[in-house]
Amino acid sequence: MQQGPRTGKQPTIRDDATPPEPWHALTPEAVLERLGSTAGGLTEEAARERLARFGPNELKRARGDSAWKLLWRQINSPLIWVLIASAVLAILLGKLTDGLVVAAVVVLNTLIGFVQEYRAGKAIEALGHMVPESTTVVRDGRPVALPASRLVPGDVVRLSSGDRVPADLRLLQSRNLQVEEAALTGESVPSSKHVAAVAWDAELGDRASLAFGGTLVTAGTTTAVVVATGSATELGRISHMLEQTTDLSTPLTRELARLGRVITLGIVVLSAVLLGVGLLRGYAFSDAVLVSITLAVAAIPEGLPAIVTIALAIGVQRMASRRAVIRKLPAVETLGSTTVICTDKTGTLTRNEMTVRALWTPQGTHELTGVGHATAGQLLRDGQPRDALPEDVRALLLASVLCNEAALQSHGGRWRMTGDPTEGALLVAAEKVGLRVSDLRARHPRLDAIPFESEQQFMATLHADGADGRRDLFLKGAPEVVLRRCTAETDVDGVLAEVERLARQGMRVLAVARKDAPGATSLGTGDVEGGFTLLGLQGMIDPPREEAVEAVRGCHAAGIRVKMMTGDHLATAEAIGIQLGLHTPERPGLTGARLSELDDAALATAVEDTNVFARVAPEHKLRLVRALQAQGHVVAMTGDGVNDAPALKQANIGVAMGITGTAVSREASDLVLTDDHFATIVSAVEEGRRVYDNLIKSLAFVLPTNLGLALILLLGVAFFPIQQVGGVHVPLMVMRPTQLLWINLVATITLALPLAFEARERHVMCRPPRAPDAPVLNRFVVMRTGLVALLMAAGAIGLFLWDFNRQAGTRDALAEAQTMAVNTVISFQIFYLLLCRTLSGSMREVGLFSNRTVFVGIATLVLLQAAFMYVPFFQRLFGTAPLSPVDIARSVLVGAGVLPIVGLEKWLRSRGGRRSGQRASLPHGRARLPA
């Protein structure tokens, strides 16, 4: 923050020294002295000098990534570089068609990723928009309206209800001041502010003598002095933390990068081996090089980046239909590997609508059902509905309605509350039991009132009873304040015990009292000093969303731990945690003050053993997320406030609320929930796991083709006879390079894309998250790839040799034999695709027609393959020859051989899984189950 002044003839403010006490711990007079200001504000000359020194009251606006940077991000991956290299080599060797086709794949993949990120990454310069455009400032002793950007430390400003706080302020005078700080502190109700200094070590939410930039005045007025502007404010501190956070790579991007490196290394090794074998067998050097490059083209999964990107894009669309908008493409899959969800409470797990739950009178306790501003609910006693409204409860609710400044209005069948949320909850409680607020206020007109002051902690109103002319004086406020004004007959200890009981349940408790005021027409301070009869207590809480309870249960079933981080008080947080199934008394929650005392080792233990964190500041949330990541967790952070933004950005996946969330939190996130329901998180996790499963299915489908084609070439060079044409040794090729590209690009992509539409596996949400470091190229994928590749290579080579030897000497013998080999590989792919729809179960489990796009893909490929064999243009381009129906039947029959063999492999693997006590499901690494 900007700092205090030197003493001297002309009071000034220094920017190189900190006050001995923080601003909130100093008296207003001491603050003005240190700032070199007065209650009459600064002079214009002093303000200009300070503006030049400290700069405008603006936050640095983060610039989004440039278009070039976004484009480079799409290109800079191992698989893409391998594709680019193969395209360049093909073109250099005169294979223009081959090179251009591969280059087209690179361009398509790059454009898809670029467009997705560019549209999502159009930065909303959100932090800057939280500072109001103008404010009332006292300059030269006169109030003037100035742009908020011209505020400087030492300026005196005036604010009233509805104003946005323009900078960090120390209050000089205030009346009934309430400031909504949920976006900054996470508190669910507006904070009462007062002029008196508070303890120097008070948490952010307890600094009642300060008002923070970007928050909103909901009631009252204040005159305050600016103590910090721009980047020195709390909002600016959060902005700085945002800049310090790191954008983490996702598990998928890391594993695809690792896969790219493995494939690249394998291709280099195989090409070198093939080059050596060719030279040893007498190949001309140029032929040996051509064969090696052909192997590289065969082994590179050219279609894989496009398949991955399109699968993620399909996941984006499916999530959007479930009210979850993805801002960064890889975040689709990251949710599927999430092990911990850290969530804000207010507005995320709870409704951010105060609700009266308990009504206590000296005659007993009642419960009130219903939530939020909806007036549907029941009055219960010992769990049973009351047929009639007891008179003691009616008197309590009547007083709460009359001693109240809030308003409740019906708009189109829905209720809208204006005023303080706590007072609004009292009105809703009355409406629930059939008391019409408008009727009560009409029958008991208000004659005078003593408004609520944060210093006095009560409100009093005087009313006339229209029926008999009686005067009623009602008092509402903090229980200890009201009890001091009640008669001696009041059982103070018993009432305080009840207050404590309700507080332990996380409720905010208000006491209501009444006394007769015969003949009174106005109120004075002496009228409220004593003589009241306690009517009762009302306990209220910001209740959990109904769907959030089920969502938390769903997360636990999926092996995901949920941790609540809130700015609210510990008792409130623990009470909500119990209702949500997050908290038990055996594992007490932790406060931000306690977290600040923990070293890194103790914090590592705390984040594992604790699920509820209260009174946490933005830096606490950020530290907790980093501590979880250091333990190896993949962390999703949900939130809606400015205070959540640094942790949202640091998390592996940040999830912001789209309705109640601030623009800052949305901009820092990877995923935005358009309905603000925590339950949508479970749907998004489910979708993320489905996307990952389908990507593994695509890998298990694509890689055997590439390895099979590489084996076909390797075995052909090693063992096939070498023909002599014109005295030159010419290798006998099972397939031409263009035919390999046809299989790799056209056939493989046509068949692999439908896998992205596969429905989720039955037990996808009943298994723990996969380990964050579990490789995509795991043991299962490697074994399955090897098995299917060997089958494919054996079938294609066998039919090639049989057909070539059968027609030896004829003009089209080689072309027909090569076409037979291609047709055999594609037959293998079609039958293997059906097996890949579920990698562990049988076709009966997923349903033959549950994904009709599979059959669309097969039909499309059959038509394309017919053109490949019979259309003259394709025959010239790919060097193919027409096959007879009998030859086609032979290739289809050989390709169908993959069905029983892979089916047997699945059965053996599932038997092994059952013996080890594990559910047979998609093979991947497992993360430890959360406590």
N, C-alpha and C positions, 0 to 999 in steps of 0.2 A: 504494500500500500504506500501511497505518497505520505511523506513524513512531516514532522513538526518543525516549527520555526526557530530561528535564532531570536534572541531578545535584542531590542535596539530601538532606535528612534522610529524607523519604518518597519513595522512587523513584516516578516517574510517567512516563507516556508522552505525548509531545506529538503532536498531529495536524496541526502546521503546519511541520514540518521534516523533511527527508529525511536518512537516514544518509549519511555521506560515501562509503560503499561499499554496494552492494546486499547484501541479506541473505545470498545464497549465497556472497559473497566474504568474509564476516566469520567469525571463529571463534565457536564456541558461546558462549564466555564473553563475547565482545563483544556478541553478539546479546542475551543475557540482561541485560547491563548496560544496553544502549540501550532495552530493553523494560521496564526497571524490574521485572524478575522474577528468580526463582531456580530452581534445579533442583527445589525443593520446591513450585513453583507459586505462585499468587497466594492472597491471603486472600480470603474471601468478600466482605469490605467493599470491597477494591480491585476485585474482579471486578464488583460491582454498580456502582461508580462508572464503570468503563470501559464497561459495558453501556449505561449512560445516555448516555455520550459518543459511542460508536461505533455504537450500535444493535445489533439482533440479527444473528446470523450467517445472514442470509437474502438471497436475491437478489430484486430487484423482479420481480414476475411480470407479464409482458406481458399486457395484456388484449386479447382479440380484438376485431375490429370489431363494433360493436353491430348489432342487426338493422336498425335504421333506416339506419345507414350502408351496410350491404349493399344494402338496398332502394334507397337513393338512387343507388348505383353503377350499378344496373341501368337506372334511369330517365335518368340524366344523360348522354345521348348525343344528337348532333344528329338522328339518324334518329327517335329516340323523341320528341324535342320536336316535330319536324315532324308526326309522327303525332298527338300530343296536340293540336297547334294545328288540324290538319285536322278532328279529331273535334269540338272545341269550335266551330269555325266552322260545321260542318254542323249541329250542334244549334241554334246561334243562328239559322240560316236556316230552321229548322223541319224540317230533314231528320233527324228523330230516328233513324230506322232506320240511315241511313248513319253517323251519328255514333257510335251504340252499337256497330256492327260494328267500326269502326276502334278504338274504345276497348277492345273485347274483345281485339283483337290486341295492343294495348299491355299489357293485364293478363296475357295468356298469356305473352308474351315475358318480362315482368318476373318472373313467378313461376318460370319455368323457370330463369333465371339465378340468382335469389335462393335457391331450394332447393338448387341445386348448390353454390353458394359457402357457404351456411350449414352444410350437412352437412360439407363439407370443412374449413371454417374453425373448427370447434369446437376451441378452443385447448387443447392439452395443456400445462399449465404445467410444461414439461419441465426447465428449468434448476433450478428449485427442488427438483425431485425427486432431483437428483443429490447433494444434501447429505444425509447420513445422519440418521436421527431422533435417535440418541443416541450418545454416545461416552464413553470413560473419561478423566476429567480429574483432575489432581492439584490439590486445593484444601486449603489449610491443611496441606499435607504428607501428605494422605491421598487415595488414589484413590477417586473417586466416579463413578457413572454419571449424566450430565446430558444434557438435550436439546442437540443440536449447535447449535441456535439461540442458546444462552446462552454460547457460546464468545466470548472476547474476546482481543485481542492481549496476549501475555504468559502466557496459559494454557499449562500443560504437559499434553500428552495422551500416552496410550499406545495403540499400535496393534499388531495382529498379523495374520497371514495371514487373508484374507477380509474384513478391515475396509475400509470406504470412508473415504477421507481426508476429514475434516470441514471443513478450511480449509487455507490455505497455511501450511506448517509448515517450520521450520528444524530439522534433525535435531540432537539432543543426544547420543543413544546409538543404536546400531543393531546388529543381528546378522542377517546373511544377508538383508538387506532387498531385496526386489524389488517394484517398483511398476509396474503395467500402466497406461501413459499413452497408449495408442493413440488414445483418443478426444480427447485434448488435443494431443498432439504428432504423431501419425501414425506413430510408431515401431511396427514389427511385432512386437517382442519386449519383454518387461518390462525396465524400466531398473533397473540395479543402483544402489543408493543407499549413501552413506557420509557420515560426519560431517565429513570434512575439507573446508575451504573450497575453492572453485573460482575460476577467473579471473572477474574482474568483468564481462568482455564475453562470457561463455559464452552460447551460444544456449539457448533454453528447454529443449530436450531434453538439454542437457549440464549442467544445473544439478543435479548429483547430490547436493548437500547439502540440497536442498529436496524436499518432497512437496507436490503441488498438490491443492487441494480438488476433489472429484469423481472423482479417480483411485482405483485399487483396489490394495490390498496383496495380492500373490499369494504371497509367501513372506517369512519372517523376522519380526522384531519391531523396534519402535523406540520411543524416548521422544523427543518433539519439542516445540518451543515454537511457539505460534501467532504468526505474524508479520502475517497479514492475514485479515480476515473479510469476509463479505458481498460487496458490490460492489467491494471493494478487492482481491479475489483475482484470479488469472488467469481463473477462470471468470466472475467479475464483469466483468473487462475485456472478455471476449468478449461478454458480455451487453450491455455498453455499445456495442460496435461494431455489434451487431445493431440497436440502436436508431438508430444513425447511418446505417445503410444505407437506400437509397431503393428503394421498390417501383417498378419501371419499367413503363411501358406497353408492351404487346406490339406487334410490327409490325402485326398484324391490327387491334387496337383503334385504333392511330394511323391506319391507312389507311381504316378504316370511318368514323372521325370526319371524315377529310378528304373521303371520299365523301359523307357526310351534308351537309357544308358546300357541296360542289359542287352536289348535288341541290337543296338549299335555295335557293341563289343562282339556279340555273336556273329553279326553279319561280316564284320571285318575279319574275324578269325576264319569263318567258313569260306569267304571269298579268297583269302590267302591260301587256304588248303586246296581249294578247287583250282586255283591258278597253278599251284605246284603240281597237282595231279595231272592237269592237262598238259603241262610242259613235259612231264615225265613220260606221258603216253604218246608224245610226238606231235602235239598240237602246234600249229604256228602261233607265235607270240600274240598276234592280234586276235586270233581265235580264242586263245586261252583267256585273254583279258575280256573279250566280249562275253564269254561264258561266265566269268566271275561277276561281271556287272549284271548279267541276266539273273544270276543267283541272288544278287542284292535286290533287284527289282522283285524277285519272287518272295524273298524273305521279309521285305519291309511290309508291314501291314498298312498300306497306303490309305485304306479306308477307315482305320481306327480313330484318328483324331476327329474325322467328320462324324463317326458313329457316336463317340463320346460326347461331342458338342451337341449333337441333335438329341441324344438321350437326355442330357441336362436341360436342353431347351424344352423338351416335352415335359420334364419334371417341373419346370418353371410354370408352364401353362396349367398343369394339374394342380399345383399348389395355389395358383391364383384363383382357380375355381373353388378352392377350399379356404379362401380369404387370407392367403399368405403370399405376399408379393416379394419375390426375390430381386434384390438389387445387384447381386454379384453372382454370376453363373455357378461357380464351384460350390457356393453355399448350399445349393440343393442337396448335394451329397454329404456335406459336412454335418448336417443335422442327423444323418443316419449313424454317425460315429460319435455323437455327443454322449459323454459320460456324466456330465454335471450341468444342470440348469440353475444359474443364479438369477433370482428374480426380485424385482422391487415389489413392495406390497401394495402401496396405494395406487389404485386405478389398474393394477395388473392382476393381482390375486384378489383384491377387494374392489368394491364398486365405486369407491370415493364418494359415497353418499352415507352420511351419518344416519343411523337407525336406532330408535329406542327399542331396547330388548327387555329391560327389567323395570317394573314399577313397584316401589316399596312404600307402604304406608304403615303407620303403627298397628294396623289391623292385619297385616300380612303382605306377602310378596306375590306378584303376578308376573307372568311372562307375556310378551307381545310378539306375535309372529309377523311375517312379512319383512321385506327388505327395501331399502332405498326410498325413493320418493313415491312409490306406488302405495295407494291407500288401502290395498287389500291386506287383511290380516285378522287375527283372532286374539282375544284376551283369554289367557289360560291361567288356571290355578291348580298347581300340582299336576300339570300336564293335561288337565281336563278343561274344555271350553266352558266359559261362564255364560249362563242363559241371559242374565241381566247385568247391567253395568252397576257394580257396587258404588254406593254413594261416596265412600272415601276415595276411590279411584277417580270418580267423576270430579270431585273437588280438586284433586291434584292436577288433572288434565285441564280443567277450566282455568286454574291459576296460571298454568304454563302457557296457555293460549293468549291470555290477556296480558301477562307480563312478558311481552314478546314483540320484537320489531320486524320479524320476518313476514313474508306473505306467500300464500299458496294459491296458485291460480290454475284453472283447468283450460287447456288448449287442445282442442280436437280430441277430447277423450283422454289426454295425458296430462299429468300434473307437472307444473313447473314451479320451482321454488326460487324466490329471490330473497337475498339477505344472508345472514349468518347461517352456515349449514347446521350448527348445533340447534339454533332456534327453529330452523325449518323442520328438523327431526321431531321437535315437540309438537308442531302443528300436524304433521303426518300421523303421529301417534293418536292424537285426538280424533282425526278423521277416521282412523281404522276402527274405532269403537263406536262410530256413529255420531260423534259430536261435530256439527258443522261449524267451522271456524268463523265464517262470515256471520252466522246467526248469533254466535256467542258474543262476538265483538259488537254487534248491533244492540244486543240486549244489555250489555255492560259497557257503556261508553267510557272512554278514558278521559279523566279530568286533568291529570298531571303525571309527570314521570321524572324519575331520577335515572338518566341513562347509564348504561354499563360503562365503567371506567376500569381499565386494567389495574390501576393502583388499588381500587376499592373492592374489585372482584364481586360485585353484585349489581342488580338492577331492581328498581322498585317502581310500581305504577299504582295510581289511585283511580278507582272506578266507581261509578254510580250504578246501583242495581235498579233497573227500570221498574221492577215489580213493587218494591216497598220503599224505595228511596234510601236504602242502606248504602253506606260508603265502605268499600273493601280496599284495603291496602295489601298488595301482593309483593313478595320479595323472592327473588330468584338469584342463585349464585353458587359460589364454591361452598361445599357443605360446612367447613369449619367457620366460614364467615357468617353464614346464615344461622348456624347453631348458636353463635355468640349473641345473637339478637332474639333468641327464643326465650320463653318463660322458663322459670326454674323447674317446672314439672317435666320438662323434656328430658328423656333418658339419653343424655349426650353420649355416654360410653356405648350404649347399645346401638345408637345410630352410627357412631363412628366405626363400630365393628362391622356393621352392614356396608358402610362405605368401603371399608377395606376389603370385604368379601367381593364386592362388585369390581373394585379396582384390580383385584387379583385375576379376574376374568378378562382384563384388558379394557374395561369399560370406563368411559368418562362419566363422572357422576355429578349431577346438579341437584341441589336441595331447593325446595319450594316451601314458602311459609305464608301465613295470612294473619291479619289482625283487623279488628274493626276500627274505623276512623270516622266516627259520627260527626256529621256536619262539615267535614274537611272539603275544601275546594282546591287546595294546592298542597305541595309537599315541600318540606324543608329538611335539612340534615337531621334535626332532632326527632323527626317523625319516624325515622328508621333505626333508632338506636336500641330499641328493645320492645318487649311485649308481644312478640309474634308467636303464633302456634304453628308448629311444623306440620305441613300437610304430607310430606313424603319426599322420596328420592326418585330420580329417573336415571337409569343407567343406559348409556348408548355406546355404540361401537360402529366403526366402518366395517360392515360384514363381508365375509368372503363371497365371491361370486359362486353361485351354486355349481356351475360347470367346472370351476377351478378345483373343487374337492375331488371330483371324478378324474379330472385331468392329472392331478398329482398322483392319484392311485394308478392311473395308466402309465405314468412315467416310472413309478416304482416297479410295476410289472415288467416294464421294458428294460429294467436294470439301470435306470437313470436316476441319479440322486438330485433332489431339488433343495436349494438353499435360498432362504429369504433374507434379503438385505434391505433394511428400511431406516428411514430417519425418525420413525416414531419411537415412543418410549418402550423399554424392554417388556414391561408387563403387557402392554397392548400387543406387541409383536409375538410374545409367547402364547397369548390367548388365541390369536389368529392362527399361529402355527399348530396349536393343538387341534383346532377345528379343521385345519387342512390336512392333518395327518403328518405334519412335518416335525412336530416337537413333542417331546415327553419330558416330564419333570426330572427324570434321571440324567438328561443331557441339557443342562441350562444354557440359555442363549448368552451371547457376549455383546457388550456394548463397544462403541467406537473408542471410548476412553480406555477400555481394557485392551483392545487390539493395539492401540498405540504403545502400550507397555510391553508387548510381546516381541521377542527377537524372532528371526526368521525360522529357527528350529521349532520354537514354541508355536509360531503361527502355522507351520506345516501340520502340526498335530491338531491345532484348533480347527482348521478348515476341514479336516477329515472327520472330526468327532462332533462338530456343531452344525446345526442346520438353520439356526435363527440368529441373525446379527442385527442389533438395534442401535439407534442413534449414530449411524455411520455416515461419515462425510464422503464426498467423491473420492478422496485419496484412499480411504479405507476400502471402498468397493474395488478400486483399481488394484490395490495391494492384495486383496483376497483373490481376485481373478488370477493375478500373476502367481500367487502361491499355489493355487490349484493346478495351473499349467505346469509349474515346476514339479508337481507330483505326477505328471504324465497324463493329466486329464484333458479331454477335449471339452472346452467350456462354452456353453451358450449363455449369454447374458440378456435378460429381458428388462425393459424399463421404458419409462415415458417422460422422464424429466431431464432437465439440463444436467442435474447431478449424476445421472446415469451415463452420460455421453462418453466420458473417458473409458469407463469399464466396458461399454458397448463396443467401442472401437478396439480395445485391447483383446476382447474375447475372441475365441476362434470363430464364433458367429454371434453377431449382435442382433437382437430381435427387438424392434421398437413397436410401440402402439401407434396405430395410424390415426385414431380418432382423438384420444386425449393426449397423445404424445406430442411433445414439442418438436418443432422443425429441427432443432439441434439433435435430439435423440434419433429422429428418423435419418438424418444425414450421416450420423455416425454408425448406422446399422447396416447389416447385410440383408436383413429380412424385416418386412413391415407387416404387422397383422392388421388387416383392414377392419376387423370387428372388435379389436382390443380384448379378445377372449384368450386367456391363458390356455384354454382347452384347445385352441387352434394349434398350439405348439405340439401337442400330441399328434394331431393330424399331420403336421409338417414333418415331425420325426418319422412317422410311419411312411410318409412319402419319400423322405430321404433314404430310408432303408430300402424301400422298393427300388429307387433309382440305382443305389449301389448294387443290389442283387442283380438287377438287369444289366448293369455294366459288366459284372463278373460273368454273367451268361454270355454277353457279347464277346468278352475276351476268350472265354472257353470255346466259343464258336469260331472266332476269327483266327486265333493263333494256330490251331491245328492245320488250317489251310496253308498258311505261310510256311510252317515247318514242313508240311507234306510236299509242297512245291520245291522247297530247298532240297529235300531228300531225293526227289525225283531227278533233279538236275545233278546232284552230287553222285548218285548211283549211276546215272547215265554216263557222266564223264569218266567215272572210275572203271566201268565194266562194259559199256556198249562198244561195238566195233566202230572203227574209223573208216569212213569212205574215202576213196581217192577219186577226185574230180580234176582232170587236167594235170595230174601229177602233184596236186595239192591235197594235203590231209584235211578233210572236212568232218567235223564232229557230227554225230547223229543226235539230234535234239528231240527229246520227247515232246517239248512244247516250244513254240516261238515266244520271244519276249512280249509281243503284242497279245498273244493268247494268255500269257501269265497275267498281264494287266487286266484283261477281260475278266479273268477269275477274281483277281484281287479287288478290283474296283466295282465292276458292274454286278457280278454274281454275288460277291460277299456282302456288299452294301445292301443290295436288294433284299437279301435274306436276313441280314443282321438287324436292320432297322426295326422290323416288327417286334424284336425282342424288347425294345424300349417301351412297348405298349403292354407288356405282360402285367397281369394283376399281381398283387403282393402275395408272397408265400403265406401259407396258413398261419405259421407260428412266428411271423416276423416281429411282432410286438411282445413275444413271450420269451425272448432270448436276450442275454446281456449284450451291450454294445460290443462291437468288435474292438480289439485292441488298436489304439491309434497308430501303432507302428506295424500292424499286421500287413504284410506285403500283398499287393494285388497279384503278383506272380507267386502265389503260395504253392504249397506242395500239391494240393488238389489240381490246380490249374496246370502245373508242370506235368503231372502224371497223366491227366486227361489229354493234354496236348500231345504228349509223346505217343500215347496209345492210338489216338485217332489219326495222327500224322502217319504212323507206320501202316495202318490199315489203308489209308488213302493212297500212299505211295505204292504200296504193294499192288493194289487193285489197278491203278492207272498204268503202272509200268507193265504189269502182266498183260492187260488188254492191248496196250500199245505194241508190245513185242509180238503177241499172237496175231494181231491184224497186219502189222508190217511184214512179218515173215510169210503170212498167208498170201499177200499180194506182192511179194517181192518181184521187182522188175517192171511193174506197171507204172504208168506216169504219175498217178495220184496216190501211190502207195503211202508215201510219207505224210501227205496232207490228210489222208483219211485216217491213218493211224494216230496222228496228232489230234485230230478232231475227236476220235474215239477216247483218247486220254482225257481231253478237256471235258467231254460229256460224262465220263466216269467220275471225275473230281466233283463236278456239279451235282451229280446224283448223290454222291456221298454227302455233300453239303445240305441238300434238301432233306434227306432222312435224318442227318445229325441235328438239323435245326429243330425238328420235332422233339428230339431228346433234350435239347438245351432249354426248352421252355421251363423245365424244372431240373435242377442239377442233382437233386437227391431223391425226389419222389417219382412216382409213375405218372403217365399221361392222365390216368383216371383221376388223380388228385387235383390237377389243375383244370380238368375239363377240356375235351377235344376242341370245342368251339368257343372257349372263353376269351380267346384272342383271335378274332377273325382276320386281323391284319396279317397274320402268319400265312394264311392261305391266299390272301391278296398278293403277298410277296412271292410266294411259290408260283402262282399263276402268271405273274408278271415275268418272272425269270424264265419260265417255260416258253413263253412267247418270244422273249429276247433270244433264248438259246435256239429256237427254231429259225429266227432270222440269221443268227450267227452261222448256222449250218447251211441254209438254203437260199438266202438272198445273195445275188451275185456281188453286190457292193461289199457286203461283209466278208464274202469269200476272198475277194481281192485284198481287202484291208487286213484280214487276220490270217490268210493262207489256209482256209478251211475247205473241207469237201463235204458233200452231202452224205449222210449215213442212211442205210436202209432201216426199216422198222425193226428187223431182227437184231441189227447191230445196236440200235438204241435200247432194245430190250435187254441185251447182254450188259450194257453199261449200267442200266437201272438195277438189274439183278445184283451185280457186283456191289454197287453203291448201297443197296439195302442190307448188305452184310454187316453194316455198322450197327444196325438195330439190336440183334441178339447179343453181340459182343459187349457193347457199351451198357446194354440192359443188365447183363450179368455183372459187369463191374459195379453198377449202381447197387445191385442187390447185395453183393459182397461187402461194399462199403457201409450200407445201412445195417447189415448184420453186425459188423464190427462196432458201429456206433451204439447199437442196442446192448451189446455185451459190455461196453464200457459205461453204460448207464446214461448215455446222452441221447437227447432227442435228435433224430436224423433231420437235419436242416441244412441250409446253405452253408457250405464249408468256408469258414474264414476264422481268423484269430479271435480269441475271446478276451474281453476285458474282465477284470474282477468285478463281481457283483457288489453294488454299493451297500453300505450298512443301512 
